[in-house]
Amino acid sequence: MKITRVTAWQLDLPLTQPYFLSGGRLRFDRLDSTLVRIDTDEGLSGWGESCPWGQTYLPAHGPGVRAGLQSLTPALLGHDPCALDDLNRVMDITLPGHAYVKSAIDMACWDILGKFTTMPLWRLFGGSAAEPVNVNSSISTGTPEEMLALINRASKQGYRTHSAKVGGSDVGTDILRIDAISSGLPAGEQVTFDVNRAWTPGVAIQVLNSVSCNDWIEQPCETLGECAHVAARVSNPIMLDECLHSFADHLDAWKRSACEGVKVKPNRVGGLTKAKRIRDLGVNLGWQMHIEDVGGTVLADTAAIHLASSTPPANRLASWLCHYHLDLDPFPGQGARNNQGQAVPPSLAGHGVEPDVDAIGDPVLVIE
């Protein structure tokens, strides 16, 4: 089987309401997503998606995906989409770095492999059944009262795990947020406090040694070195996210004892192939993991849920679904959806989401 054509579409995805994180210093109103379809000489096609969370969250941006595809995809024509390790080597040689550009290509090729073998991705990733995955809410930065109100609303929608955005220049306010939310959680629910790298090490140590809770703290500082410094001086379990871009970064985090868990996001690390390698490392190291994507429609969410579902329960925490924050749903009725706080991956061949070409407009890129 050979790749004969790569086609890309741009989708503008407005959020239902402005979204704040990192202590409110980062605001987002809409996302810029790129859908990719790979066609083959045997008639099979696969779909992928790359959707950075704006342009200030990570070193990635929507127009960069399409510029990277313009440079990358001619080198992929004629290659076997099912030879995923080889394809990733070709991509890394053709365009070093730019992991977020490669994610949609890799996802589409996994979709083709699933269709070729007539198996769902959760099976190809090592799962024996389509296990339900807990879904976590995402709570925007605000006052303690505002954030608790959002958590209570999410709880009524079935969420039992929450990600509360904290982190700012006011140490006292962050202490109040964390203590109020931890003590005010509905019974049987849990929370991770996501700092999105907003604290300096001194502030992180001051806050975490002042709060009374022992909940997860996610990405307290900018760099891996700073987070490792904090992890050695606080009792809260640390989860890392934005500072981990490669397998080597994750291995370095383990060597430094910088965390007890990580977020595995295919778009951040370069696709499902590399995300699976990192997931397998995490299982062997005893980490607990949130497996989800950076952003996008139900297509990107569903591909990540397949990987999460196939992860052993002891290592699997919860997954976030970006498409619940969008003001539109381009693929209604498809993919992994929240059902009372859980999402189940489809058992269709591939990832199980098939966009309607007539509904997504004209392509912005065709390489053949």
N, C-alpha and C positions, 0 to 999 in steps of 0.2 A: 504494500500500500504506500502511496506517495502523496505528499501535499501538493495540490495543484493551484490553490487560490486561498488568499487571506483577505477577508473583508472586514472593515471596521465601521461602526456607527457611534456617533456621539449622542449621549443623553444628558439633558439638563434635569437635575433632580432637586427641586425645592424641598426644604424641610418644612414640617408642619408648623414649627415655631423656631425662633432663634435659639441656638444651642451654645452654651458657655462651658468652658472647661479651663483647667489650670488657673484656678482662682479668679476666673472671669477675664483673664488677659487674652484669651483666644475666643473669638466669636465666629459662628458659622451659620449661614442662612440657606445655602444650597450646595450641592455636590455636582461635580463634572465627571460623568462616568463614560467609559469606552467599552462597548461590546465588540467582541471579535468572533467571527465564524471562520473556521478552517474547513475547506472542502478537499476531498481526496479523489483519486482516480478510480476508486471502487464505489463511489456514490455515497459514502458515509461523510457526515459533517458533524462538527463539534462546536460548542459555544463556550466562550469564556468572558470574563468581565474584569476590568481594572478600574477601581474607583478610589483615588486618594481622598482622604478626609480634608478637603480644602487644600490650601497650599502652605499653611503655617504649622500644621501638625507634625509632618514628617518631611524629609527632603524629597518630595514628590508633588506633582501637580498634573491636572487633567490634560492640558495641551502637551505636556511632556510625554504622556503615554503615546499620543498619536504621532508625535515627532519621532519617538523611539521606534515605533512600529514601522514607520517609513524607512528607517535605516536598517532595521533588523530583519524584517520578513522576507526580502528577496533571497537571503541566504538559506531560508528554510524550505523553499520550493524544491521538490524532488526528494525530500527526506521522509522517512517513515514516521508518522505521528505517534505510533505505538512504541517506538524505541525511545522512551522518555529520557533515560539517562543520556543517551547519545544526543538527543535534541537539546537538552539543557547544556551540554558541553558546547554544542554549536552556537547556542545563544550567548554563552559567556565569552566565547572567543570573538564573536561578531560584534558584541556590544558589552564590554566589561562594565560591571556595576548596573545601575538602573534596574534594580530588581523588580520594581513596580511595573515596568513596561512588560516584563517577561511573564508575569503572573497570568494574564489573560490567555496567552498562547499556551502555556502549560496546562491551564484548566481545560481549554478546548480540546487539547490532545488526550487528556484523561477521559473526557466525554466520549471521544472517538473510541478509545480503548474499551470503555464500558459497553458501547454499542457493538463493537466488533466481537466481544466475548459474551454479549448478552447478559452482562452482570452489572448491578448497581455499584457505585463507587465504594459504598461502605464495605462491600464484599471484597473488592480489589484492595482496599486498605487493611484487610485482615480481620474484619468483623464477621461474626457468625450469624448475626441478626440485625435488623434495623432497630437498634436500641434507642429509646427516647433520651433526649439530651435536655437537661435543665436549661432554661432560658433566664438570663439575668436582665434586669431593668438597667437603664442608664439614667442617672439622676443628675440633672444640670446643677451647676453651682448657684447657691442662693443663701438666704438666711437659714439658720437651723429650722425654723418653723416652715419655711417654704419647701425645704428639702424633705422634711418629714411628711409634709402633705403630698408631695410627689410619690414618696415611697408607699404611703397608704393607698394612693390611687393605683399604683402598680400592683400592690398586693391584692386589691380587689379584682384585678385582671388576671390573677393567677401566678404572678411572679413571686418566688420565694427567695431569690438571690438578687441582690442589688449592688450596683456600682455607683457610689456616690462621689461626685467630683468635688475635691477640696483643693487647697493649696493657694496661698496668697501671701501678701506682705504683712498682713496683720496676724501675728502669732496667736493672740488671744481669741480672735474670731474662729480660726481653724480649730483650736482646742474646744471651743464651745460647740462648733459644728459636729466634731467627731464624738464628743461625749453625749450630746443630745441625741444624735442619730443612733448610736450604739445602744443607749439605754431605752430609746423609744421605739425600737424595732418591734413589729408584731411578733408574737410568740412563734418559735420554730423557724424564723427567717434569719438570713445572714447577710452581711454587707462587706464589700471591699471598698476602702477609701482610696480613690484614684487621684493622685497628685499631678499626674501628667507632667512630671519633671519640674514643677514650679519652685520647689524649695532649694535653698542652699543647704549643704550638709549641717551647718550649725542650727538652722531653723528646724530642719527635720528632726535632729536629735532633741532639741528643746521641746518641740511639740509632742513627739512620741514618748518622751519620758515624763510628760505632764498629764497625758490622757489616762483614763482609768481602764480603757478597753484593750483587748488583745486581738483585734480584728486584723485581717490582711491589709497591708499598705502597698499600693501599686506605684511603681516608678517615682520614688520620692524626689530624685534629683536628676540632673541632665545626663550625666555620664555613668558608665558602668563603675568606674573607679570611685566616684562619689557615692553611688548606691552601696558599694561594698563597704566603704567607710562607715556609712550609717548602719548597715546590717549588723556590724560587729558591736554596735553600741546601744541597740534597742532590743526589746523583747518581742515586738510585733513580727510576725512572719512577713517577709518581703516578697512581692511579685514584681518581676521585671517585664518591660514591654518595649518602649520606644528605643532603648539603647541597644537592642539586640537585632542585628540585621543579617547575620550569617550563622552557619553551624559553628564556626570558630568562636564567634561572640558568645554563643550559648555554652560552649565548652569552657571558655575563659570565665564566665560567670560561675560555673560549678567549681573551678579551680580556686576562685577567690572566695568561695562560700558567700556569695553575694545575694542569694535568694533561696527560697523554699519552693518557688513556683514561677512559671512564666506564662505569658500570653503568646500563643502561636498564631500568627496572622499570615496566611498565604501571600497576600499582596505585599506585605512588608519584606518577606524573606525571598520572594521570587517565584512563588507558585506552590502548587500542591505537592510536587515531587520533593522540593526542599523542606516544605512544612512537615511532610511525613517523616523525613530523616530526623528532623528536630524533635518531633513527637516521640519517635522511637528512642532517641537519646534520653528524653525526659522520663519515659517509662523506666528505662534502665537505671537512671539516677534517683528514682523515687520522687520526682517532682510532681506537683499537682498543676494542672494546666487548664487555662481557658483557651479553647480553640474556636476562633471566629475570624471574620475578615475585617479589614480596615473600614470599608464602607461599600455602598452599592445597593443594587436591587436584590430581590429574592434569589436571583441566580447566584451571585457571589455568596450570599448567606447560606444557600443550600449546599454548595460545594464544601464549605467549611463544616457544616453540620454532618456531612458524610464522614469526614475525618474525625470529628469529635465522637460520633456514634461508635466508631470502631476502636476507640481508645478505652483501655481497661477502666472500670468505674472508680477504682482507687486513685487513679491519676487524672480523672476527668472532673473538673468543677462545672462551670456553667458556660454558656455561649450567648453572646449578644447578637441580636438580629437588627441590622441597620434599617431594613426596609420598613420597620414600624415607625421610623422617624420621618418617612418621606410623605410628601403631600400627594403623591400619585403612585399607582401600582401598575407598571407596564405589563405584568404577567399574572393577572388575577387567577386565583385558583390553582396555581402551580407551586411546587417547591415545598420546603420545610416551613411550616407556619406555627406560631405560638398557639398552643392549645392548653389553657390552664397551667401555664408555666413550663411547658415542655414542647419540644419540637422533634419530629420523627423524620428522618430522611426518606425520600421516595425509594421504592424498590423497582422502579423502572430502570432499564439499561442506561448506563452513564449517570449523569447527575440528576436527570429527570426534569430539567427545565428546558423548554423549547420555545424560544421567542418567535413571535409572529412578525415576519419581515415587513409585512404591509403596515404593521402598527408602529414601527420604530423609525419610519422615514427613510430618506435616501442615505446611502453609505457615504462616509467622508474619505474612505481609502479603499482601494482595490489593488491588490498585488497578485499578478498571475504570470 
